[in-house]
């Protein structure tokens, strides 16, 4: 027996619905993305935190961290920055080249960006157990074949990097940083003068607010403003803010509608002026792309498109998507899934089409987040005595109400429940079958 609500007419609800407040809406539905390839296939080393950019020549460059574990032991060489290159739009990738392997601390969290003048900047941070040991940047004027000496970013030491930098109108670089451990808890915009190596750190979020002092990304909207999205420590959505003076001051942060649960997003400006965020929800089990067509004022979460479904056997050491626009209709996204040495892992490269955002919508049933409908039964079905199975389809749009958020099918003496998204104890999805409930 199949109840397929996609065939319903918007004129009315089907028989059997007992809840109030349920509505029909036209929403997009994207097929599973099957374009993923392994840009890096590491059979024995932990590979993680990739970042991608497109150079002036058209080459795609990816940087990532290679090590033994997710975080360094006492071995200072457990953590190095590698680079790979594609000259054919991501179909094939070069062997990796190590571009940074300091002899002091774990080099990690690298991100790469290409400025309009062709200059590349890679930023990264160093880490030793219990503390970050400063953030750094280095520049390339030959598309990543050679690099300048590292430039240490000042003045806060206990900061970490994550996302690509942005060249400002005056030729300075804005480098997103976060400091969530010490006295200066905040997300920061570091303004770097590439000619002198001098830098200053400007708080993006209120100093001392631990919830907002986490990984942050920045892009320029078509109206000229700088939009920042950040990972929250407690909230289930990315926080957001804006600067209208080249990163010198920032508006009071607010929660966006992007449900990237306890995981960072990545933000880029598209050629047509829209903003695109790659993000992960369901406790890092599914990566998606979401658009804003109004400079970040609103995000089309229900129309987000799928990028990648997580491999259950990997566990939680995965995700961190980062994207780049390859041509007018193609987005390339990198992400990782890995385990500690000697198991190893992979950096995946996935392509998505912007035209997928224009796919035909289908009719779906939904309950608004606000109001009592989301906690009431939607439909009751009388099964014939010989029925052996029920089939149902659902799509989680990304809008969270108060916990628990779950889909439930109740029979006379059995309840099957699928817990969606983050639970209060942050243990992810829960499947349960309760007799006599």
N, C-alpha and C positions, 0 to 999 in steps of 0.2 A: 504494500500500500504506500503510495507516494503522494505526499501533499506538497505540491510545487507552487509556491505563492507567486512565482514570476509570471504565471498565466492569469493572475487576477486582474480584474478591471478596476481602475481607480474610482469607479462609481460607488463601490460598496465593499464591505468586508464579507468573507465567505461565512457560511453557516457554521456554528459551533464556537465562535469566538465569544468568550465570557468576560474578558477584561475590558475595562473602559480606558479611553484615551489612546487606543492603538490607531495608527494611521497608515495609509499607503503613500509611498513616495517613489519617484523614478530615481534610481541610483545606477551608477555604472558598475559593471562587473568585468574584471580583468582575468583572463586565463592565466594559469601558472606560467611563470617565466622559465623557459628551458634553454636559455642562451649561455648559461654560466660555463666558463672554462677555467682551468687552473693556470693562472699566470705564473704562479710559483707552486711547485709541488715538492715539499720538503719531507722526506721520509723519516727524518730523525731529529730535526730542530724545530723549536717553537718559533713560529712566524706570525706576526701580529701587527695591528694598528697601521694599515696601509693608507696612503694618500696618493692622489693622482692629479696630473696637470697635462695640458696640451701645449707643447712648445711652438714657437713661430713656424718651424719647418713642418709642423703637423705630427711630429713624433709624440707619442704618449709616454710619459715618464711616471713611474710608480716608485715611491720609497716606502720602506717598512722596517720593522725591527726584527732581528734574528737573534735568538738566544737559546739557553737551555730550558728556562722556565718562564712563567709569566712575569716574574720579578726576580731581580738578581739575588744570588747568594753572596758570599763574600768574595767571589771571583770577579774582579773588575772587568774581565773580558766577556762576561755573560751579559751581552747586550751590545749589539752593533747595528749601524744603519746601512741597509742595502738599497741598491737602485736597480731596476730593470727597465727596459725600453722596448716599445713596439713601433715599428715603422710602417705597419699595414693596418692601422685602425684597431688594433687589439686582437687580431686573429692569431698572431704569434708573438712570443716575447723572448728577449735575449736572456742569456745567462746573467745572474746577478753580479753586481760589482759592489764591493764594500766601500762606501764613501766616508764613513766615520767609525772608528773603533778606538776610543781613548783608552789609555792605560790606567785610568783612575777610577771611574765609576761606570755604571750601566748607562749606555747611550740608548735613548728610547723616545717614543712618541713623536717621530719625525713627520713633518708635513711639508709639501712642496707646492710652490706657486710660481706662475709665469706672469710677468708684468707686460703691459702693452709694448714696452720698448725691447722686449725679448729677454730681459734679465730674469734669472731664476733665483729664488730664495728658498732654502731649506732651513726650517727651524726644528729644534729638538731640545730635550732636557736630559740632564744626568740625574741618576738616582742611586742612592745607597739605602739599605734597609732603614725604614722609618723616616726618611727625609729626602726631598729633592735637593739637588746640589747645583741649581742654577739652570737657566735656559740660554740657548745659544742660537746663532744664525750663521749661515755662510752663503755666499753669492757665487753665481756662475754667469759668465757672459758668452759661453760657447755651448749652451743647451745641455749642461750637465756633464760635459766631458772632463772639465777641470773645475776646481772650487777654490774660493778664497780661504784664508785662515779663519778659524772660528771667531765670531764676535760674541762676547758675553753680554747678555742683556741685563741692565741695571734698573733699579737698585735691589729689588726683592729677590732673594735667593731661592726660597722654598716655593717655586712655581713650576708648573708643568705645562707642556704644549699639547696640542691635539690637531688643530685645524690649519688650513692654508692661510697664508698672509695675504695682504691686500696693498697694492701700491696706491698712495694717496696722490692728490692733484699736484702737490709740490715736489713729488719724487721721493718722499719719505715712504717707508714701509710701515704698515700697521700689522702687528703680530699679536694674535689672540693668545692670552695666557690665563691660567687659573691657579689660585693658591688657596687650598682648602684645609690646610693643617695648622699653620702658624698664626701669629697675631694679626697678619694682614689678610685675613680671609676675604677674598673677593675674586671676581673675574676681572682681568685687566686687558687694556689695549696698550701694548708697548709701541711707541713711535720711534722708529730707528732711522737715523740719517745714514744712508749707505756710504756716503763720501767720507764721513768722519768716524763712523762706528759709535757715535754717541746715541744714547737712548734714554727714554723716560717712560715710566709706567703710570698709566691713568686708570683709576678704578672704573669699571663699567657698572658694577653692582655695589650696593652699600657695603663698606668695609665692616667685617664682623658678622655678616649674614651667611652662615655656613650653608644654608639650603641652596643659595645661588652661587656659591663659590666653587664652581666646577667647570668642566670642559665647555668651551664656548667657541662659536664660529661666527664670522662676520662676512657680509657681502654688501655691495653697493646696489641699491635699488635704482630704478629708472628715474626717479624724482631727485636723485642726487644724494639722498640720505644713506647712512650706513645702518643696516639692520643686523642685530646680534641675536642669536638663539643659543641658549645654554642648557646644559644638563642640570636637573635639580636633584638634590640629595633625598628629599622626602616626597616631592610632588610627582604625579604620574604624567605630567606634560612638560614640554620644554618651556622655559621662561624666555621672555623676549624683551628687547629694548631697542632704542633708536638714537642715533646721533645725527644732528643736522649741521655740525661744525667740524667735520673731518675727524671725529673721534675725540675731540677735546672735552666735550660734556655729553652725558647720556641721560635719557629720560628714566623716570622711575620704572623699574622692571615690572612686567605683568606676566601672567601665565598665558601662553598661546594655547591653541586648540590641538597642537600636534602631540599625539600620545606616545612619545618616546620614553618608555618607562625605565628610569634609572640608567639610561644609556644616552650617549651624545648623538646629536644629529650633525649633518653637514649641509652647508648652504652655498648655493652658487646663483649668479645672475645669468639668465639665458639671453641669447642674441636678440630676442623679441621684446626684452624688457621685463619679462616675468621673473619671479624668484622661484627656485626649486630647492626643496629640502629632501635629502635622503635620511631616513630615520628607521629605527627598529622598535617594535613593540612586542607584546606577549613575552615579556622578560627575555628579549633578544632572540625570539624564535622566528621572526618574519621581518624582512626589510622591505620598505616601500618608498615610493617617491610621491611627494605632494606639492601642488602648485599654489602660488599666490599671484593673482593677476592685478593686485592693487597695492603693490609696494610693501607687502607684508601686513596690511591691515587685516586681512582675513586669509584663511587657508582652506582649500577645498579637500578636507580630510575624507569625506565620504567618496570622493572621486579619486582617491589615491590609487596607484597601480603597484602591483606586486613586483618585487625584484628577486627575492630569494627566500626559500624556506629552510630553516635551520635543520641541521642533521642532529637528530636526537642523541646519538651516541657520543657526540662531542661534548655535551654539557654546556656550561655557560661561557666558556672561553672562546668567544666568537663575536661577530658583528662588526661594529665601528665602520659603517658604510661611508664612502666618500665618492663624489661624482664629478664628472666633467662633461661639457657639451662637445661632442665630436664633430657633428655637422648639424644642419638645420633641423633634422628629425631624430638624431641619435644621441642618447645619453650613455656614457660608460660609467659604471659603478664598480668599485673594488670593496671587498670586505674579506674577513678572515674567519677560518675555523681551525683550531689547533689544539694540540695537547703537548705536555712537557716532553722533553727529551727522555727516552729515545723514540717516542711515538711519532712526533712531528705533526705537520698540518699543511694547510694550503692557503694561498691568497687567491681568491676568485675574482674574475673579471666578468661582468654581466652587462649586456647591452639592453637598452629599453628604447622604445619609440615614443616620441612626444605625441604622435598621432593616436596612441592608445588612449590618451586623455579624452579624445573625441569619439570614443566608441559608443554605439547605441546603448541607451539606458534600458533597464528592466524595471518592472514594478515589484516592489518589495514591501513587506510588512515591518513596521518598526514601532517601538515605544519611545517617546521622548525621554531624555535623561531626567528632566524635571517632572515632578508629579508622581502619583502613586502607580501609574500603569506599569512601570518597569518591574514592579514586584508582584504583579498579579498574573494569573494564568492567561495565556493568550487564546488557547484553543483546546477544546476537549473533543476527543474522537472516540466513537463507539466501534470497537474492533469486533469483527466476527469471531466466533469461538475458535475457528480453525486457523486464525492468523498466527503466523510464526515470526514476523518481523515488521518493524516500522522503519521507514527511511525518511530522513528529513535533511534539508539543506539550510544552512544559515551562513550569513556573512557578518562578521563583527566589523562595524564601521570605524571603530576607534574612539567612540564617545563613551567615556566611563561615567557611570553614576556612582552612588555610594556602594561600597562593597556589601554583599557579594554581587558580582556581575556574572550571571550564569544563564545558560540555556538548560532547561529541564524538561524531561519527558516523564510523566507520571502514569503508571498503570495502577491496577487495583492494589497490588501488594509489592510494587517495585518502583523505585525512582532511579533514573539515570540522570546525573548532573554533570555538566562540563563547565568548570570554573574558568572564565576568560580573564586574562590579564593578571595584574598584580593582586595578590591576596594580602591581607593585613600583615602577615609574617613574611611576605616577599618570597614565597616558595614557588610562585609560578602557577601553572595550570594543575588543577586537581580533577581527576576523574573518579567518580564514586558511584557505587551501586548499593542501595540500602534496602534491605528486605523489610517489609512491614511498615514503611514510612508513610 
